[in-house]
Amino acid sequence: MTPKIILYELNEVPRRLLDFYIKIKPNSAFAEVSKNGLILNTITRDNGELHPWSTWPTVHRGIYNEFHNIRFLNQDLSHANLYKPVWEILSENLIKTGVFGSLQSHPPLINKNINFYLPDTFSPDANAYPKELNLFQEFNLIMAGENKAISRSIGINQIKLFTNLLFKNVISPKATFKTLAHIIKEKYNPKFKARRSTLQNVLAFDLFFKTVNKYKPNFCTYFTNHVAGIMHRYWKDLFPEDFNIGLEDIDKFHSNSIIKAMDLANNDLSKLIKLSKKEDYNIWIISSMGQDANQIDEYIPELMIRNFNKLLFVLGLNKKSYKLLPAMQPDYIIEAVDNRSLKLIRNALKGITDKEGQQLIIERYPPEKLTLNISLLSSKSLIKSLFIKFKEKNLPIKSLGFELIQRDVGSAYHIPEGIFCLYGNDIYRFEKYKDQQIETSRICPTILKTFGIDRPSYMQESL
């Protein structure tokens, strides 16, 4: 009998938060997993600054970024073809497979063994499979793009797309009601805007669960970032002891926001546990790394690109030669049409400084073929003057297509340690790892072993 695995990718959730949640919610689905499943500890050995768009490919490809070298979103990935993602290897070995939102999964892989395929929310286009996922992805990308870094007002186009999803039965009335209820709460209490990112999980998991029940793949993934984003901002409100602050200094709404985000993941897990019992699925919950307290001494409002074409005009560059691809603030990904255009924009961006001469745009990583990853900086001088210097001219920020945004100060950041939770009929295989740290690069070969597929020679041993 062919095994069945659902890989629930709970981005950046650390063991500390999971244990805390189980302690305050002893009747939760996560508590059920702790009692009748397994919770193991993981660690990633990826080098450089840890980011999910680099650590998840390590999970999926069974080799660290020292080799796969996937460093930024929408990076040209042709160099990584030697290290295939797990869903590609499984489908080549006739395993019915589905992908739902996993990072670095664009473009969609379509073959006779792929039941469904929804690339991540940073994809450069809405291509997905089958058609209902394509419709959802169109809405998904617009919402993610328009609400990048901060929650903005909801436009007519977004409302039309959402209504279309409802009428075509892509999303359920129940998920629709939850979404509308949240938007109404935002009107009465603006603090709820800080939780808007959780709606992505409400809508996405609703569609994922329906799709899994329809196709019943032997292996599928589901990615959610809804806990990670809220942890980054409000860790100090849930764990004030990490910052030597008292209860009077925390915001209870924000501390509860992390718990509310975990409640959503818990609701997902509850449904998956029922599905596990009915359809004999093994549920694997994993984070490719975790988060922990991070003290920021001083926050400076951030520089953000609001109009890319305006920036290109001031730089004297042809807008037809460049495309701005989705990324996560403060990073931006630019795709050039050729090497000459790439060289021109790299040189031009180096000339953007504040009035004191501090460079405001840096390259976080070297370009990969024609894709360039830049990161926007800010400075006290910029905030004070609201002018940018380019070619010896002082220009207003808006004239270059930039704007300044102010977010809640972050209080948690990435750490190598994560979680690996298992629920189902084969947990006995993993009990010997209870007191160990499992390297995340061993997850992929373990999946292959479960399906009786030999691991490629470059991968580590399976668990």
Buried (B, 14 or more C-beta within 10 A) or exposed (E): EEBBBBBBBBBBBBBBBBEBBBEEBEEBBBBBBBEEBBBBBBBBEBEEEBBBBBBBBBBBBBBBBEBBBBBBBBBEBEEBEEBBBBBBBBBBBEBBBBBBBBBBBBEBBBEEBBBBBBBBBBBBBBBBBBEBBBBBBBBBBBBBEBBBEBBEEBEEEBEEBBEBBBEEEBBBEEBBEBBEEBBEBBEEEEEBBBBBBBBBBBBBBBBBBBBBEEBBBBBBBBBBBBBBBBBBBBBBBBBBEBBEEEEEEBBEBBBBBBBBBBBBBBBBBBBBBEBBEEEEBBBBBBBBBBBBBBEEEEEBEBBBBBBBEBBBBBBEBEEEBBBBBBBBBBBBBBBBEEEEBBEBBBEBBEBBBBBEEBEBBEEBBEBBBBBBBBBBBBBEBBBEBEBBBBEEEEBEBBBBBBBBBEBBEBBBBBBBBBBBBBBBEEBEBBEEBEEEBBBBBBBBBBBBBBBEBEBBEEBBEBB
